[in-house]
Amino acid sequence: MIERYTPEEIGKIWTDENKFQRWLDTELAVIKVREEEGIYPQGTYEAIKNEITFTVERIKEIEKTTHHDLMAFVMNVCENISGYLRKFVHKNITSYDTEEPAQARIVLLSLDLIIESLEELNLSLIKRAKEFRYQKIVGRTHAKKAQITILGRYFLLYADRIQYVLKKLADAGNDMKYSKLSGAIGCYNRDLTPEDESAILKELGLGKSSELCGNQGNINC
């Protein structure tokens, strides 16, 4: 993102720090669900949650060797937990099982801020439209003066377009509330089932992609 054009609130959402935190949220959700299902020993989730940390600087340092950001992230968080717990982190899931739900949550946070700003703009435009509903002005066309029109009308036209954009953003946000955790090629594996996927995504506040597109099999639709 270009810093001088990026609102501070949006910029914070798209930092590496927040991206890695969202990755960590996904990893912890996987561990929690697996513990609840009896795949991992009781207490594993709390033990890892209480120890696990990361630093952007260390991840970047490791990535110079791995040339893989997710691998560098996993190696860094494993450095910061007890040795016996490391085998439970990122076990039998692929990179995008971690990254895609995290990305969806980042986009949703951004959309919330954008929609909030546009709603404020819409209200301001409507307010101005009412304020100038009787204000006559000279219209223009082809860079020349034209018929007399009303200034408030222009504000209403802009408000109408903003309302259209708000609807489109809301639709996009509804689509982004769905993600997937289905293994390397969408066929799951012996300890990552469609039921696990639903439970993990629910823990993250998301739904399954297959629910969005109506596909009950492979969810890469």
C-alpha positions as CSV (number, residue, x, y, z in Angstrom):
1,M,0.0,0.0,0.0
2,I,1.2,3.5,-0.7
3,E,1.6,5.1,2.7
4,R,0.7,8.7,1.8
5,Y,-2.6,7.6,0.3
6,T,-3.5,5.1,3.0
7,P,-5.8,6.1,5.9
8,E,-4.2,5.2,9.2
9,E,-7.0,2.9,10.3
10,I,-6.8,0.9,7.0
11,G,-3.0,0.9,7.2
12,K,-3.0,-0.8,10.6
13,I,-5.2,-3.6,9.3
14,W,-2.8,-4.4,6.5
15,T,0.4,-4.4,8.5
16,D,2.6,-7.6,8.6
17,E,2.0,-7.6,12.4
18,N,-1.8,-7.9,11.9
19,K,-1.4,-10.4,9.1
20,F,0.7,-12.7,11.2
21,Q,-1.7,-12.3,14.1
22,R,-4.6,-13.5,11.9
23,W,-2.5,-16.4,10.8
24,L,-1.9,-17.2,14.5
25,D,-5.6,-17.0,15.2
26,T,-6.2,-19.6,12.5
27,E,-3.5,-21.9,13.9
28,L,-4.9,-21.6,17.4
29,A,-8.5,-22.3,16.1
30,V,-7.3,-25.6,14.5
31,I,-5.6,-26.6,17.7
32,K,-8.7,-25.8,19.8
33,V,-11.0,-27.8,17.6
34,R,-8.7,-30.8,17.5
35,E,-8.4,-30.8,21.2
36,E,-12.2,-30.6,21.6
37,E,-12.5,-33.6,19.3
38,G,-9.9,-35.6,21.3
39,I,-7.3,-35.6,18.5
40,Y,-4.9,-33.5,20.8
41,P,-4.5,-34.0,24.5
42,Q,-6.5,-31.9,26.9
43,G,-4.7,-28.7,27.8
44,T,-2.8,-28.5,24.6
45,Y,-4.7,-25.4,23.4
46,E,-4.2,-23.4,26.6
47,A,-0.6,-24.4,26.9
48,I,0.2,-23.2,23.4
49,K,-2.0,-20.1,23.6
50,N,-0.2,-19.0,26.8
51,E,3.3,-19.4,25.3
52,I,3.1,-18.7,21.6
53,T,4.4,-15.4,20.2
54,F,6.1,-14.1,17.1
55,T,8.0,-11.1,15.9
56,V,7.8,-9.6,12.4
57,E,11.6,-9.1,12.4
58,R,12.4,-12.7,13.2
59,I,9.9,-14.0,10.6
60,K,11.6,-11.8,7.9
61,E,15.0,-13.1,9.0
62,I,14.0,-16.7,8.7
63,E,12.2,-16.1,5.4
64,K,15.6,-15.1,3.9
65,T,16.5,-18.8,4.2
66,T,13.2,-20.5,3.7
67,H,11.9,-18.2,0.9
68,H,8.5,-19.1,2.2
69,D,6.6,-16.7,4.5
70,L,4.3,-19.2,6.1
71,M,7.1,-21.7,6.9
72,A,9.1,-18.8,8.4
73,F,6.1,-17.9,10.5
74,V,5.6,-21.4,11.8
75,M,9.3,-21.8,12.6
76,N,9.3,-18.5,14.5
77,V,6.2,-19.4,16.6
78,C,7.7,-22.8,17.3
79,E,10.8,-21.2,18.6
80,N,8.7,-19.6,21.3
81,I,6.9,-22.6,22.7
82,S,8.0,-25.7,24.7
83,G,9.5,-28.5,22.6
84,Y,6.8,-31.0,23.2
85,L,4.1,-28.6,22.0
86,R,5.7,-27.9,18.6
87,K,4.3,-31.0,16.9
88,F,0.8,-29.7,17.3
89,V,1.4,-26.5,15.4
90,H,0.4,-26.4,11.7
91,K,0.0,-30.2,11.6
92,N,-1.5,-31.8,8.5
93,I,-2.8,-28.5,7.1
94,T,-1.4,-26.5,4.2
95,S,-0.3,-22.9,3.9
96,Y,-3.6,-21.6,2.5
97,D,-5.6,-23.4,5.2
98,T,-3.9,-20.9,7.5
99,E,-3.8,-17.9,5.2
100,E,-7.1,-17.8,3.4
101,P,-9.4,-17.5,6.5
102,A,-7.0,-14.9,7.8
103,Q,-7.1,-12.9,4.6
104,A,-10.9,-13.0,4.6
105,R,-11.0,-11.5,8.1
106,I,-8.6,-8.8,7.1
107,V,-10.7,-7.8,4.1
108,L,-13.8,-7.8,6.2
109,L,-12.2,-5.4,8.7
110,S,-11.3,-3.1,5.9
111,L,-14.7,-3.3,4.3
112,D,-16.3,-2.3,7.7
113,L,-14.2,0.8,7.8
114,I,-14.8,1.8,4.2
115,I,-18.6,1.2,4.5
116,E,-18.6,3.3,7.7
117,S,-16.9,6.2,6.0
118,L,-19.2,6.0,2.9
119,E,-22.3,6.0,5.1
120,E,-21.1,9.2,6.8
121,L,-20.4,10.7,3.3
122,N,-23.9,9.6,2.2
123,L,-25.5,11.4,5.1
124,S,-23.5,14.5,4.4
125,L,-24.6,14.6,0.8
126,I,-28.2,14.2,1.7
127,K,-27.9,17.0,4.2
128,R,-26.4,19.2,1.6
129,A,-29.1,18.2,-0.9
130,K,-31.8,19.4,1.5
131,E,-29.8,22.6,2.3
132,F,-29.6,23.6,-1.3
133,R,-32.9,22.1,-2.6
134,Y,-34.1,25.6,-3.8
135,Q,-30.7,26.9,-4.8
136,K,-30.7,27.7,-8.5
137,I,-27.5,27.4,-10.5
138,V,-26.5,27.5,-14.1
139,G,-26.0,24.1,-15.5
140,R,-23.2,23.2,-17.8
141,T,-22.7,20.9,-20.8
142,H,-19.8,20.6,-23.3
143,A,-17.9,23.2,-21.2
144,K,-20.6,25.8,-21.8
145,K,-23.5,27.3,-19.8
146,A,-26.8,25.5,-20.1
147,Q,-30.2,25.5,-18.5
148,I,-30.9,26.5,-15.0
149,T,-30.9,23.6,-12.5
150,I,-30.9,23.0,-8.8
151,L,-27.7,22.6,-6.8
152,G,-29.3,20.1,-4.4
153,R,-29.9,17.8,-7.3
154,Y,-26.2,17.3,-7.8
155,F,-25.7,16.3,-4.2
156,L,-28.6,13.8,-4.6
157,L,-27.0,12.3,-7.7
158,Y,-23.8,11.7,-5.8
159,A,-25.7,10.3,-2.8
160,D,-27.5,7.9,-5.2
161,R,-24.1,6.6,-6.5
162,I,-22.8,6.2,-3.0
163,Q,-25.8,4.2,-2.0
164,Y,-25.2,1.9,-5.1
165,V,-21.6,1.4,-4.0
166,L,-22.6,0.7,-0.4
167,K,-24.9,-2.1,-1.7
168,K,-22.1,-3.6,-3.8
169,L,-19.7,-3.5,-0.9
170,A,-22.2,-5.1,1.4
171,D,-22.7,-7.9,-1.1
172,A,-18.9,-8.3,-1.4
173,G,-18.7,-8.4,2.4
174,N,-21.3,-11.2,2.6
175,D,-19.3,-13.3,0.2
176,M,-16.1,-12.7,2.1
177,K,-17.6,-14.1,5.3
178,Y,-16.9,-17.6,3.8
179,S,-13.6,-19.4,3.5
180,K,-12.1,-22.9,3.5
181,L,-9.8,-25.3,5.3
182,S,-9.7,-28.3,3.1
183,G,-6.1,-29.4,2.6
184,A,-3.7,-29.0,-0.3
185,I,-6.1,-29.9,-3.1
186,G,-9.5,-29.5,-1.4
187,C,-10.0,-33.2,-0.5
188,Y,-9.3,-32.9,3.2
189,N,-7.1,-35.5,5.0
190,R,-7.3,-38.1,7.8
191,D,-7.5,-35.5,10.6
192,L,-9.0,-32.6,8.7
193,T,-12.6,-33.3,7.8
194,P,-15.5,-31.1,6.5
195,E,-16.9,-31.1,10.0
196,D,-13.5,-29.9,11.4
197,E,-13.5,-27.2,8.7
198,S,-16.9,-26.0,9.8
199,A,-15.9,-25.9,13.5
200,I,-12.6,-24.1,12.8
201,L,-14.2,-21.5,10.6
202,K,-17.0,-20.9,13.1
203,E,-14.4,-20.3,15.7
204,L,-13.0,-17.6,13.4
205,G,-16.4,-16.1,12.7
206,L,-16.6,-17.4,9.2
207,G,-18.7,-19.9,7.2
208,K,-17.7,-22.6,4.7
209,S,-17.2,-21.7,1.0
210,S,-19.4,-24.7,0.0
211,E,-22.3,-23.1,1.9
212,L,-21.9,-20.0,-0.3
213,C,-21.7,-21.8,-3.7
214,G,-24.0,-24.7,-2.8
215,N,-21.4,-27.3,-3.6
216,Q,-21.5,-30.2,-1.1
217,G,-18.4,-31.9,-2.3
218,N,-15.1,-30.4,-3.1
219,I,-15.4,-26.8,-1.9
220,N,-12.9,-25.3,-4.4
221,C,-15.9,-24.1,-6.4
